Amino acid sequence: MRQKLWYLDTRAEHLATIHLLRREDLVITKQPDAENYGFDILVSICQDKKLPKTPR
């Protein structure tokens, strides 16, 4: 079995961020506890280019 390359996760996250930043109505939020939830970034679609309110 081949070993997973250490940089693939980081590269995939960076490429997704670069690709998604092309749209002005998207807000990308990096998740602090990505290992616990199963996803690294959260993408929100905003109307009128306003940032969504984040729950506290």
PDBQT receptor file of N, H, CA, C and O in Angstrom, charges set to zero:
ATOM      1  N   MET A   1       0.837  -1.190   0.000  1.00  0.00    +0.000 N 
ATOM      2  CA  MET A   1       0.000   0.000   0.000  1.00  0.00    +0.000 C 
ATOM      3  C   MET A   1       0.876   1.245   0.000  1.00  0.00    +0.000 C 
ATOM      4  O   MET A   1       1.836   1.347   0.763  1.00  0.00    +0.000 OA
ATOM      5  N   ARG A   2       0.531   2.180  -0.859  1.00  0.00    +0.000 N 
ATOM      6  H   ARG A   2      -0.249   2.098  -1.478  1.00  0.00    +0.000 HD
ATOM      7  CA  ARG A   2       1.335   3.397  -0.949  1.00  0.00    +0.000 C 
ATOM      8  C   ARG A   2       1.000   4.346   0.193  1.00  0.00    +0.000 C 
ATOM      9  O   ARG A   2      -0.145   4.441   0.636  1.00  0.00    +0.000 OA
ATOM     10  N   GLN A   3       2.014   5.032   0.649  1.00  0.00    +0.000 N 
ATOM     11  H   GLN A   3       2.944   4.954   0.289  1.00  0.00    +0.000 HD
ATOM     12  CA  GLN A   3       1.825   5.997   1.722  1.00  0.00    +0.000 C 
ATOM     13  C   GLN A   3       1.239   7.287   1.167  1.00  0.00    +0.000 C 
ATOM     14  O   GLN A   3       1.594   7.716   0.069  1.00  0.00    +0.000 OA
ATOM     15  N   LYS A   4       0.334   7.906   1.935  1.00  0.00    +0.000 N 
ATOM     16  H   LYS A   4       0.046   7.557   2.826  1.00  0.00    +0.000 HD
ATOM     17  CA  LYS A   4      -0.274   9.163   1.507  1.00  0.00    +0.000 C 
ATOM     18  C   LYS A   4       0.772  10.279   1.617  1.00  0.00    +0.000 C 
ATOM     19  O   LYS A   4       1.477  10.389   2.621  1.00  0.00    +0.000 OA
ATOM     20  N   LEU A   5       0.858  11.086   0.587  1.00  0.00    +0.000 N 
ATOM     21  H   LEU A   5       0.286  10.997  -0.229  1.00  0.00    +0.000 HD
ATOM     22  CA  LEU A   5       1.811  12.186   0.607  1.00  0.00    +0.000 C 
ATOM     23  C   LEU A   5       1.348  13.243   1.591  1.00  0.00    +0.000 C 
ATOM     24  O   LEU A   5       0.160  13.564   1.636  1.00  0.00    +0.000 OA
ATOM     25  N   TRP A   6       2.251  13.782   2.372  1.00  0.00    +0.000 N 
ATOM     26  H   TRP A   6       3.215  13.521   2.336  1.00  0.00    +0.000 HD
ATOM     27  CA  TRP A   6       1.914  14.685   3.473  1.00  0.00    +0.000 C 
ATOM     28  C   TRP A   6       1.294  16.001   3.007  1.00  0.00    +0.000 C 
ATOM     29  O   TRP A   6       0.556  16.625   3.770  1.00  0.00    +0.000 OA
ATOM     30  N   TYR A   7       1.564  16.429   1.806  1.00  0.00    +0.000 N 
ATOM     31  H   TYR A   7       2.164  15.922   1.187  1.00  0.00    +0.000 HD
ATOM     32  CA  TYR A   7       1.126  17.743   1.356  1.00  0.00    +0.000 C 
ATOM     33  C   TYR A   7      -0.212  17.731   0.613  1.00  0.00    +0.000 C 
ATOM     34  O   TYR A   7      -0.711  18.803   0.271  1.00  0.00    +0.000 OA
ATOM     35  N   LEU A   8      -0.804  16.590   0.351  1.00  0.00    +0.000 N 
ATOM     36  H   LEU A   8      -0.399  15.719   0.629  1.00  0.00    +0.000 HD
ATOM     37  CA  LEU A   8      -2.016  16.532  -0.457  1.00  0.00    +0.000 C 
ATOM     38  C   LEU A   8      -3.204  17.237   0.189  1.00  0.00    +0.000 C 
ATOM     39  O   LEU A   8      -3.944  17.937  -0.503  1.00  0.00    +0.000 OA
ATOM     40  N   ASP A   9      -3.405  17.074   1.488  1.00  0.00    +0.000 N 
ATOM     41  H   ASP A   9      -2.804  16.506   2.050  1.00  0.00    +0.000 HD
ATOM     42  CA  ASP A   9      -4.530  17.732   2.166  1.00  0.00    +0.000 C 
ATOM     43  C   ASP A   9      -4.406  19.247   2.102  1.00  0.00    +0.000 C 
ATOM     44  O   ASP A   9      -5.375  19.939   1.789  1.00  0.00    +0.000 OA
ATOM     45  N   THR A  10      -3.238  19.756   2.390  1.00  0.00    +0.000 N 
ATOM     46  H   THR A  10      -2.451  19.194   2.644  1.00  0.00    +0.000 HD
ATOM     47  CA  THR A  10      -3.015  21.202   2.373  1.00  0.00    +0.000 C 
ATOM     48  C   THR A  10      -3.164  21.747   0.961  1.00  0.00    +0.000 C 
ATOM     49  O   THR A  10      -3.763  22.804   0.763  1.00  0.00    +0.000 OA
ATOM     50  N   ARG A  11      -2.629  21.039  -0.012  1.00  0.00    +0.000 N 
ATOM     51  H   ARG A  11      -2.143  20.181   0.149  1.00  0.00    +0.000 HD
ATOM     52  CA  ARG A  11      -2.718  21.486  -1.405  1.00  0.00    +0.000 C 
ATOM     53  C   ARG A  11      -4.167  21.529  -1.875  1.00  0.00    +0.000 C 
ATOM     54  O   ARG A  11      -4.577  22.480  -2.540  1.00  0.00    +0.000 OA
ATOM     55  N   ALA A  12      -4.937  20.514  -1.535  1.00  0.00    +0.000 N 
ATOM     56  H   ALA A  12      -4.605  19.741  -0.995  1.00  0.00    +0.000 HD
ATOM     57  CA  ALA A  12      -6.343  20.476  -1.936  1.00  0.00    +0.000 C 
ATOM     58  C   ALA A  12      -7.123  21.633  -1.310  1.00  0.00    +0.000 C 
ATOM     59  O   ALA A  12      -7.957  22.253  -1.971  1.00  0.00    +0.000 OA
ATOM     60  N   GLU A  13      -6.854  21.917  -0.053  1.00  0.00    +0.000 N 
ATOM     61  H   GLU A  13      -6.177  21.414   0.483  1.00  0.00    +0.000 HD
ATOM     62  CA  GLU A  13      -7.530  23.031   0.623  1.00  0.00    +0.000 C 
ATOM     63  C   GLU A  13      -7.175  24.366  -0.019  1.00  0.00    +0.000 C 
ATOM     64  O   GLU A  13      -8.051  25.206  -0.221  1.00  0.00    +0.000 OA
ATOM     65  N   HIS A  14      -5.917  24.568  -0.338  1.00  0.00    +0.000 N 
ATOM     66  H   HIS A  14      -5.205  23.885  -0.174  1.00  0.00    +0.000 HD
ATOM     67  CA  HIS A  14      -5.481  25.819  -0.959  1.00  0.00    +0.000 C 
ATOM     68  C   HIS A  14      -6.056  25.978  -2.370  1.00  0.00    +0.000 C 
ATOM     69  O   HIS A  14      -6.475  27.073  -2.747  1.00  0.00    +0.000 OA
ATOM     70  N   LEU A  15      -6.077  24.905  -3.144  1.00  0.00    +0.000 N 
ATOM     71  H   LEU A  15      -5.737  24.016  -2.838  1.00  0.00    +0.000 HD
ATOM     72  CA  LEU A  15      -6.647  24.979  -4.492  1.00  0.00    +0.000 C 
ATOM     73  C   LEU A  15      -8.143  25.274  -4.447  1.00  0.00    +0.000 C 
ATOM     74  O   LEU A  15      -8.646  26.045  -5.264  1.00  0.00    +0.000 OA
ATOM     75  N   ALA A  16      -8.854  24.671  -3.505  1.00  0.00    +0.000 N 
ATOM     76  H   ALA A  16      -8.446  24.045  -2.841  1.00  0.00    +0.000 HD
ATOM     77  CA  ALA A  16     -10.290  24.952  -3.361  1.00  0.00    +0.000 C 
ATOM     78  C   ALA A  16     -10.519  26.412  -2.996  1.00  0.00    +0.000 C 
ATOM     79  O   ALA A  16     -11.421  27.056  -3.531  1.00  0.00    +0.000 OA
ATOM     80  N   THR A  17      -9.705  26.933  -2.089  1.00  0.00    +0.000 N 
ATOM     81  H   THR A  17      -8.972  26.410  -1.654  1.00  0.00    +0.000 HD
ATOM     82  CA  THR A  17      -9.835  28.331  -1.675  1.00  0.00    +0.000 C 
ATOM     83  C   THR A  17      -9.580  29.273  -2.843  1.00  0.00    +0.000 C 
ATOM     84  O   THR A  17     -10.331  30.226  -3.048  1.00  0.00    +0.000 OA
ATOM     85  N   ILE A  18      -8.533  29.013  -3.601  1.00  0.00    +0.000 N 
ATOM     86  H   ILE A  18      -7.923  28.238  -3.434  1.00  0.00    +0.000 HD
ATOM     87  CA  ILE A  18      -8.209  29.861  -4.756  1.00  0.00    +0.000 C 
ATOM     88  C   ILE A  18      -9.349  29.822  -5.778  1.00  0.00    +0.000 C 
ATOM     89  O   ILE A  18      -9.745  30.854  -6.319  1.00  0.00    +0.000 OA
ATOM     90  N   HIS A  19      -9.859  28.642  -6.029  1.00  0.00    +0.000 N 
ATOM     91  H   HIS A  19      -9.537  27.803  -5.590  1.00  0.00    +0.000 HD
ATOM     92  CA  HIS A  19     -10.939  28.504  -7.012  1.00  0.00    +0.000 C 
ATOM     93  C   HIS A  19     -12.215  29.215  -6.543  1.00  0.00    +0.000 C 
ATOM     94  O   HIS A  19     -12.874  29.888  -7.336  1.00  0.00    +0.000 OA
ATOM     95  N   LEU A  20     -12.558  29.070  -5.274  1.00  0.00    +0.000 N 
ATOM     96  H   LEU A  20     -12.022  28.523  -4.630  1.00  0.00    +0.000 HD
ATOM     97  CA  LEU A  20     -13.788  29.670  -4.750  1.00  0.00    +0.000 C 
ATOM     98  C   LEU A  20     -13.694  31.178  -4.601  1.00  0.00    +0.000 C 
ATOM     99  O   LEU A  20     -14.717  31.863  -4.622  1.00  0.00    +0.000 OA
ATOM    100  N   LEU A  21     -12.490  31.709  -4.450  1.00  0.00    +0.000 N 
ATOM    101  H   LEU A  21     -11.659  31.153  -4.432  1.00  0.00    +0.000 HD
ATOM    102  CA  LEU A  21     -12.328  33.163  -4.298  1.00  0.00    +0.000 C 
ATOM    103  C   LEU A  21     -12.632  33.921  -5.587  1.00  0.00    +0.000 C 
ATOM    104  O   LEU A  21     -12.695  35.150  -5.576  1.00  0.00    +0.000 OA
ATOM    105  N   ARG A  22     -12.818  33.220  -6.681  1.00  0.00    +0.000 N 
ATOM    106  H   ARG A  22     -12.767  32.221  -6.691  1.00  0.00    +0.000 HD
ATOM    107  CA  ARG A  22     -13.166  33.887  -7.940  1.00  0.00    +0.000 C 
ATOM    108  C   ARG A  22     -14.549  34.521  -7.878  1.00  0.00    +0.000 C 
ATOM    109  O   ARG A  22     -14.828  35.493  -8.581  1.00  0.00    +0.000 OA
ATOM    110  N   ARG A  23     -15.402  33.973  -7.043  1.00  0.00    +0.000 N 
ATOM    111  H   ARG A  23     -15.176  33.184  -6.472  1.00  0.00    +0.000 HD
ATOM    112  CA  ARG A  23     -16.760  34.520  -6.908  1.00  0.00    +0.000 C 
ATOM    113  C   ARG A  23     -16.803  35.489  -5.740  1.00  0.00    +0.000 C 
ATOM    114  O   ARG A  23     -16.305  35.196  -4.652  1.00  0.00    +0.000 OA
ATOM    115  N   GLU A  24     -17.399  36.635  -5.978  1.00  0.00    +0.000 N 
ATOM    116  H   GLU A  24     -17.803  36.873  -6.862  1.00  0.00    +0.000 HD
ATOM    117  CA  GLU A  24     -17.448  37.667  -4.945  1.00  0.00    +0.000 C 
ATOM    118  C   GLU A  24     -18.554  37.430  -3.919  1.00  0.00    +0.000 C 
ATOM    119  O   GLU A  24     -18.542  38.049  -2.855  1.00  0.00    +0.000 OA
ATOM    120  N   ASP A  25     -19.506  36.551  -4.215  1.00  0.00    +0.000 N 
ATOM    121  H   ASP A  25     -19.516  36.048  -5.079  1.00  0.00    +0.000 HD
ATOM    122  CA  ASP A  25     -20.609  36.328  -3.286  1.00  0.00    +0.000 C 
ATOM    123  C   ASP A  25     -20.377  35.144  -2.347  1.00  0.00    +0.000 C 
ATOM    124  O   ASP A  25     -21.300  34.720  -1.650  1.00  0.00    +0.000 OA
ATOM    125  N   LEU A  26     -19.165  34.611  -2.320  1.00  0.00    +0.000 N 
ATOM    126  H   LEU A  26     -18.415  34.955  -2.885  1.00  0.00    +0.000 HD
ATOM    127  CA  LEU A  26     -18.846  33.504  -1.427  1.00  0.00    +0.000 C 
ATOM    128  C   LEU A  26     -17.939  33.969  -0.295  1.00  0.00    +0.000 C 
ATOM    129  O   LEU A  26     -17.026  34.770  -0.500  1.00  0.00    +0.000 OA
ATOM    130  N   VAL A  27     -18.204  33.454   0.896  1.00  0.00    +0.000 N 
ATOM    131  H   VAL A  27     -18.945  32.803   1.062  1.00  0.00    +0.000 HD
ATOM    132  CA  VAL A  27     -17.342  33.711   2.049  1.00  0.00    +0.000 C 
ATOM    133  C   VAL A  27     -16.790  32.366   2.487  1.00  0.00    +0.000 C 
ATOM    134  O   VAL A  27     -17.544  31.425   2.736  1.00  0.00    +0.000 OA
ATOM    135  N   ILE A  28     -15.477  32.281   2.580  1.00  0.00    +0.000 N 
ATOM    136  H   ILE A  28     -14.864  33.045   2.378  1.00  0.00    +0.000 HD
ATOM    137  CA  ILE A  28     -14.801  31.042   2.942  1.00  0.00    +0.000 C 
ATOM    138  C   ILE A  28     -14.294  31.166   4.371  1.00  0.00    +0.000 C 
ATOM    139  O   ILE A  28     -13.586  32.113   4.712  1.00  0.00    +0.000 OA
ATOM    140  N   THR A  29     -14.670  30.186   5.210  1.00  0.00    +0.000 N 
ATOM    141  H   THR A  29     -15.245  29.417   4.933  1.00  0.00    +0.000 HD
ATOM    142  CA  THR A  29     -14.259  30.188   6.609  1.00  0.00    +0.000 C 
ATOM    143  C   THR A  29     -13.523  28.894   6.903  1.00  0.00    +0.000 C 
ATOM    144  O   THR A  29     -14.062  27.806   6.695  1.00  0.00    +0.000 OA
ATOM    145  N   LYS A  30     -12.298  29.007   7.383  1.00  0.00    +0.000 N 
ATOM    146  H   LYS A  30     -11.861  29.890   7.551  1.00  0.00    +0.000 HD
ATOM    147  CA  LYS A  30     -11.535  27.820   7.770  1.00  0.00    +0.000 C 
ATOM    148  C   LYS A  30     -12.042  27.346   9.132  1.00  0.00    +0.000 C 
ATOM    149  O   LYS A  30     -12.181  28.141  10.061  1.00  0.00    +0.000 OA
ATOM    150  N   GLN A  31     -12.313  26.060   9.241  1.00  0.00    +0.000 N 
ATOM    151  H   GLN A  31     -12.199  25.414   8.486  1.00  0.00    +0.000 HD
ATOM    152  CA  GLN A  31     -12.857  25.493  10.466  1.00  0.00    +0.000 C 
ATOM    153  C   GLN A  31     -11.726  25.141  11.428  1.00  0.00    +0.000 C 
ATOM    154  O   GLN A  31     -10.780  24.453  11.046  1.00  0.00    +0.000 OA
ATOM    155  N   PRO A  32     -11.817  25.609  12.678  1.00  0.00    +0.000 N 
ATOM    156  CA  PRO A  32     -10.719  25.383  13.633  1.00  0.00    +0.000 C 
ATOM    157  C   PRO A  32     -10.565  23.914  14.050  1.00  0.00    +0.000 C 
ATOM    158  O   PRO A  32      -9.440  23.458  14.256  1.00  0.00    +0.000 OA
ATOM    159  N   ASP A  33     -11.652  23.174  14.177  1.00  0.00    +0.000 N 
ATOM    160  H   ASP A  33     -12.566  23.544  14.009  1.00  0.00    +0.000 HD
ATOM    161  CA  ASP A  33     -11.590  21.773  14.612  1.00  0.00    +0.000 C 
ATOM    162  C   ASP A  33     -11.956  20.854  13.467  1.00  0.00    +0.000 C 
ATOM    163  O   ASP A  33     -12.897  20.067  13.573  1.00  0.00    +0.000 OA
ATOM    164  N   ALA A  34     -11.221  20.948  12.377  1.00  0.00    +0.000 N 
ATOM    165  H   ALA A  34     -10.457  21.587  12.291  1.00  0.00    +0.000 HD
ATOM    166  CA  ALA A  34     -11.560  20.207  11.162  1.00  0.00    +0.000 C 
ATOM    167  C   ALA A  34     -11.528  18.693  11.388  1.00  0.00    +0.000 C 
ATOM    168  O   ALA A  34     -12.336  17.976  10.796  1.00  0.00    +0.000 OA
ATOM    169  N   GLU A  35     -10.636  18.198  12.211  1.00  0.00    +0.000 N 
ATOM    170  H   GLU A  35      -9.980  18.780  12.692  1.00  0.00    +0.000 HD
ATOM    171  CA  GLU A  35     -10.538  16.757  12.430  1.00  0.00    +0.000 C 
ATOM    172  C   GLU A  35     -11.790  16.205  13.108  1.00  0.00    +0.000 C 
ATOM    173  O   GLU A  35     -12.168  15.057  12.876  1.00  0.00    +0.000 OA
ATOM    174  N   ASN A  36     -12.430  17.017  13.942  1.00  0.00    +0.000 N 
ATOM    175  H   ASN A  36     -12.123  17.950  14.131  1.00  0.00    +0.000 HD
ATOM    176  CA  ASN A  36     -13.597  16.557  14.687  1.00  0.00    +0.000 C 
ATOM    177  C   ASN A  36     -14.879  16.577  13.865  1.00  0.00    +0.000 C 
ATOM    178  O   ASN A  36     -15.803  15.815  14.149  1.00  0.00    +0.000 OA
ATOM    179  N   TYR A  37     -14.950  17.434  12.855  1.00  0.00    +0.000 N 
ATOM    180  H   TYR A  37     -14.199  18.054  12.624  1.00  0.00    +0.000 HD
ATOM    181  CA  TYR A  37     -16.189  17.606  12.113  1.00  0.00    +0.000 C 
ATOM    182  C   TYR A  37     -16.164  16.992  10.723  1.00  0.00    +0.000 C 
ATOM    183  O   TYR A  37     -17.227  16.751  10.149  1.00  0.00    +0.000 OA
ATOM    184  N   GLY A  38     -15.007  16.735  10.169  1.00  0.00    +0.000 N 
ATOM    185  H   GLY A  38     -14.144  16.931  10.634  1.00  0.00    +0.000 HD
ATOM    186  CA  GLY A  38     -14.933  16.090   8.872  1.00  0.00    +0.000 C 
ATOM    187  C   GLY A  38     -14.847  17.029   7.689  1.00  0.00    +0.000 C 
ATOM    188  O   GLY A  38     -14.807  16.564   6.549  1.00  0.00    +0.000 OA
ATOM    189  N   PHE A  39     -14.817  18.337   7.914  1.00  0.00    +0.000 N 
ATOM    190  H   PHE A  39     -14.849  18.714   8.840  1.00  0.00    +0.000 HD
ATOM    191  CA  PHE A  39     -14.621  19.270   6.810  1.00  0.00    +0.000 C 
ATOM    192  C   PHE A  39     -13.678  20.376   7.240  1.00  0.00    +0.000 C 
ATOM    193  O   PHE A  39     -13.664  20.772   8.405  1.00  0.00    +0.000 OA
ATOM    194  N   ASP A  40     -12.888  20.876   6.294  1.00  0.00    +0.000 N 
ATOM    195  H   ASP A  40     -12.899  20.554   5.348  1.00  0.00    +0.000 HD
ATOM    196  CA  ASP A  40     -11.848  21.852   6.593  1.00  0.00    +0.000 C 
ATOM    197  C   ASP A  40     -12.280  23.290   6.386  1.00  0.00    +0.000 C 
ATOM    198  O   ASP A  40     -11.846  24.183   7.114  1.00  0.00    +0.000 OA
ATOM    199  N   ILE A  41     -13.133  23.520   5.396  1.00  0.00    +0.000 N 
ATOM    200  H   ILE A  41     -13.485  22.794   4.805  1.00  0.00    +0.000 HD
ATOM    201  CA  ILE A  41     -13.586  24.886   5.111  1.00  0.00    +0.000 C 
ATOM    202  C   ILE A  41     -15.103  24.893   4.981  1.00  0.00    +0.000 C 
ATOM    203  O   ILE A  41     -15.719  23.903   4.585  1.00  0.00    +0.000 OA
ATOM    204  N   LEU A  42     -15.685  26.034   5.325  1.00  0.00    +0.000 N 
ATOM    205  H   LEU A  42     -15.185  26.838   5.646  1.00  0.00    +0.000 HD
ATOM    206  CA  LEU A  42     -17.115  26.243   5.185  1.00  0.00    +0.000 C 
ATOM    207  C   LEU A  42     -17.308  27.381   4.202  1.00  0.00    +0.000 C 
ATOM    208  O   LEU A  42     -16.719  28.450   4.359  1.00  0.00    +0.000 OA
ATOM    209  N   VAL A  43     -18.131  27.155   3.191  1.00  0.00    +0.000 N 
ATOM    210  H   VAL A  43     -18.610  26.286   3.064  1.00  0.00    +0.000 HD
ATOM    211  CA  VAL A  43     -18.379  28.164   2.164  1.00  0.00    +0.000 C 
ATOM    212  C   VAL A  43     -19.814  28.642   2.308  1.00  0.00    +0.000 C 
ATOM    213  O   VAL A  43     -20.749  27.841   2.279  1.00  0.00    +0.000 OA
ATOM    214  N   SER A  44     -19.987  29.959   2.465  1.00  0.00    +0.000 N 
ATOM    215  H   SER A  44     -19.228  30.609   2.488  1.00  0.00    +0.000 HD
ATOM    216  CA  SER A  44     -21.315  30.553   2.582  1.00  0.00    +0.000 C 
ATOM    217  C   SER A  44     -21.585  31.411   1.359  1.00  0.00    +0.000 C 
ATOM    218  O   SER A  44     -20.712  32.137   0.885  1.00  0.00    +0.000 OA
ATOM    219  N   ILE A  45     -22.812  31.315   0.855  1.00  0.00    +0.000 N 
ATOM    220  H   ILE A  45     -23.522  30.725   1.240  1.00  0.00    +0.000 HD
ATOM    221  CA  ILE A  45     -23.235  32.158  -0.259  1.00  0.00    +0.000 C 
ATOM    222  C   ILE A  45     -23.948  33.357   0.337  1.00  0.00    +0.000 C 
ATOM    223  O   ILE A  45     -24.915  33.204   1.084  1.00  0.00    +0.000 OA
ATOM    224  N   CYS A  46     -23.476  34.544   0.010  1.00  0.00    +0.000 N 
ATOM    225  H   CYS A  46     -22.692  34.669  -0.597  1.00  0.00    +0.000 HD
ATOM    226  CA  CYS A  46     -24.014  35.766   0.598  1.00  0.00    +0.000 C 
ATOM    227  C   CYS A  46     -24.780  36.573  -0.442  1.00  0.00    +0.000 C 
ATOM    228  O   CYS A  46     -24.382  36.662  -1.604  1.00  0.00    +0.000 OA
ATOM    229  N   GLN A  47     -25.877  37.152  -0.001  1.00  0.00    +0.000 N 
ATOM    230  H   GLN A  47     -26.200  37.079   0.942  1.00  0.00    +0.000 HD
ATOM    231  CA  GLN A  47     -26.627  38.059  -0.851  1.00  0.00    +0.000 C 
ATOM    232  C   GLN A  47     -26.123  39.462  -0.583  1.00  0.00    +0.000 C 
ATOM    233  O   GLN A  47     -25.798  39.794   0.557  1.00  0.00    +0.000 OA
ATOM    234  N   ASP A  48     -26.055  40.266  -1.582  1.00  0.00    +0.000 N 
ATOM    235  H   ASP A  48     -26.319  39.996  -2.508  1.00  0.00    +0.000 HD
ATOM    236  CA  ASP A  48     -25.625  41.660  -1.465  1.00  0.00    +0.000 C 
ATOM    237  C   ASP A  48     -24.224  41.801  -0.885  1.00  0.00    +0.000 C 
ATOM    238  O   ASP A  48     -23.884  42.836  -0.311  1.00  0.00    +0.000 OA
ATOM    239  N   LYS A  49     -23.409  40.755  -1.035  1.00  0.00    +0.000 N 
ATOM    240  H   LYS A  49     -23.684  39.914  -1.500  1.00  0.00    +0.000 HD
ATOM    241  CA  LYS A  49     -22.010  40.766  -0.600  1.00  0.00    +0.000 C 
ATOM    242  C   LYS A  49     -21.847  41.101   0.873  1.00  0.00    +0.000 C 
ATOM    243  O   LYS A  49     -20.874  41.758   1.245  1.00  0.00    +0.000 OA
ATOM    244  N   LYS A  50     -22.772  40.669   1.723  1.00  0.00    +0.000 N 
ATOM    245  H   LYS A  50     -23.562  40.136   1.422  1.00  0.00    +0.000 HD
ATOM    246  CA  LYS A  50     -22.674  40.903   3.165  1.00  0.00    +0.000 C 
ATOM    247  C   LYS A  50     -22.213  39.619   3.826  1.00  0.00    +0.000 C 
ATOM    248  O   LYS A  50     -22.623  38.527   3.432  1.00  0.00    +0.000 OA
ATOM    249  N   LEU A  51     -21.365  39.749   4.825  1.00  0.00    +0.000 N 
ATOM    250  H   LEU A  51     -21.032  40.636   5.145  1.00  0.00    +0.000 HD
ATOM    251  CA  LEU A  51     -20.892  38.591   5.551  1.00  0.00    +0.000 C 
ATOM    252  C   LEU A  51     -22.012  38.015   6.401  1.00  0.00    +0.000 C 
ATOM    253  O   LEU A  51     -22.793  38.771   6.980  1.00  0.00    +0.000 OA
ATOM    254  N   PRO A  52     -22.110  36.679   6.489  1.00  0.00    +0.000 N 
ATOM    255  CA  PRO A  52     -23.141  36.094   7.334  1.00  0.00    +0.000 C 
ATOM    256  C   PRO A  52     -22.797  36.284   8.799  1.00  0.00    +0.000 C 
ATOM    257  O   PRO A  52     -21.628  36.394   9.167  1.00  0.00    +0.000 OA
ATOM    258  N   LYS A  53     -23.825  36.320   9.630  1.00  0.00    +0.000 N 
ATOM    259  H   LYS A  53     -24.775  36.231   9.332  1.00  0.00    +0.000 HD
ATOM    260  CA  LYS A  53     -23.602  36.417  11.074  1.00  0.00    +0.000 C 
ATOM    261  C   LYS A  53     -23.149  35.057  11.574  1.00  0.00    +0.000 C 
ATOM    262  O   LYS A  53     -23.744  34.033  11.239  1.00  0.00    +0.000 OA
ATOM    263  N   THR A  54     -22.103  35.052  12.370  1.00  0.00    +0.000 N 
ATOM    264  H   THR A  54     -21.620  35.884  12.642  1.00  0.00    +0.000 HD
ATOM    265  CA  THR A  54     -21.599  33.798  12.901  1.00  0.00    +0.000 C 
ATOM    266  C   THR A  54     -22.171  33.571  14.297  1.00  0.00    +0.000 C 
ATOM    267  O   THR A  54     -22.143  34.480  15.127  1.00  0.00    +0.000 OA
ATOM    268  N   PRO A  55     -22.688  32.372  14.571  1.00  0.00    +0.000 N 
ATOM    269  CA  PRO A  55     -23.224  32.094  15.908  1.00  0.00    +0.000 C 
ATOM    270  C   PRO A  55     -22.098  32.015  16.921  1.00  0.00    +0.000 C 
ATOM    271  O   PRO A  55     -20.992  31.579  16.605  1.00  0.00    +0.000 OA
ATOM    272  N   ARG A  56     -22.387  32.437  18.126  1.00  0.00    +0.000 N 
ATOM    273  H   ARG A  56     -23.286  32.791  18.383  1.00  0.00    +0.000 HD
ATOM    274  CA  ARG A  56     -21.375  32.393  19.190  1.00  0.00    +0.000 C 
ATOM    275  C   ARG A  56     -21.770  31.473  20.285  1.00  0.00    +0.000 C 
ATOM    276  O   ARG A  56     -21.032  31.318  21.258  1.00  0.00    +0.000 OA
TER     277      ARG A  56
